[in-house]
Amino acid sequence: MPTVDELRDSIREAVGRHARVESTAFTKEMLAALCGALNADIDTSPTPPKGAMRAAVLRAIDAPGADADDAGDGPFRKAELVAIADAVGVDES
């Protein structure tokens, strides 16, 4: 099972972004690219707040609790990253 950092980098590469050397959460630009790749229900121009984009990604992958008021608050959990990776076609092996 890949680590959270490995999942993030695989997702970054799947949507045309570069892997990062250091461990870091997704940037606004990365979240906007991810929203586009998933056809999420959010306008990314101008770039909306990170929480709004995270919530849109969760809705796009039909994550449990995606419609809750606090959806998108904080970074993605590992299970959410696994679902996102699957949705963008990342091979997790």
C-alpha positions in Angstrom: 0.0 0.0 0.0 1.5 3.3 -1.0 2.1 6.1 1.6 0.1 9.3 1.6 3.1 11.1 0.0 3.4 8.5 -2.7 -0.4 8.8 -3.4 -0.2 12.6 -3.6 2.7 12.5 -6.1 1.0 9.8 -8.2 -2.2 12.0 -8.3 -0.1 15.1 -9.2 1.5 13.3 -12.1 -1.8 11.8 -13.3 -3.2 15.4 -13.7 -0.1 16.7 -15.5 1.6 18.3 -12.5 5.1 17.5 -11.2 5.9 15.3 -8.2 7.4 17.1 -5.2 10.6 16.3 -3.4 9.2 17.4 0.0 6.1 16.2 1.6 3.3 18.8 1.2 -0.4 19.0 0.9 -1.9 20.0 -2.5 -1.5 23.6 -3.6 -4.4 25.7 -5.0 -3.0 25.2 -8.5 -2.9 21.4 -8.0 -6.4 21.3 -6.5 -7.6 23.4 -9.5 -6.0 20.9 -11.9 -7.5 18.0 -10.0 -11.0 19.6 -10.1 -10.6 19.9 -13.9 -9.4 16.3 -14.3 -12.5 15.1 -12.3 -14.9 17.5 -13.9 -15.8 18.7 -10.4 -18.7 21.0 -10.0 -16.7 24.2 -9.4 -15.5 27.1 -11.4 -11.7 27.3 -11.0 -11.2 30.6 -12.7 -10.6 32.7 -10.6 -9.1 30.1 -8.2 -11.5 29.5 -5.3 -10.5 28.7 -1.7 -8.8 25.4 -1.1 -11.6 24.1 1.1 -14.2 24.7 -1.6 -12.0 22.8 -4.2 -11.4 19.9 -1.8 -15.1 19.7 -1.2 -15.8 19.7 -4.9 -13.2 16.9 -5.4 -14.9 14.8 -2.6 -18.3 15.3 -4.3 -16.8 14.3 -7.7 -15.6 11.0 -6.3 -18.8 10.4 -4.3 -16.9 10.3 -1.0 -18.9 9.6 2.2 -19.7 12.9 3.9 -18.9 14.9 0.8 -22.1 17.0 1.3 -21.4 17.8 4.9 -20.8 21.4 5.9 -17.3 20.6 6.9 -16.4 18.7 3.8 -13.1 20.1 2.4 -11.9 21.4 5.8 -8.4 20.1 6.2 -6.2 17.9 3.9 -7.5 14.7 2.3 -7.4 11.5 4.4 -5.5 8.5 3.0 -8.8 6.7 2.1 -9.9 9.8 0.1 -6.5 10.0 -1.6 -6.8 6.3 -2.6 -10.3 7.0 -4.1 -9.0 10.2 -5.9 -6.0 8.2 -7.3 -8.4 5.6 -8.6 -10.7 8.2 -10.1 -7.7 9.8 -12.1 -6.4 6.4 -13.2 -3.4 6.0 -10.9 -2.1 2.4 -10.7 -1.4 2.0 -7.0 0.7 -1.2 -7.2 
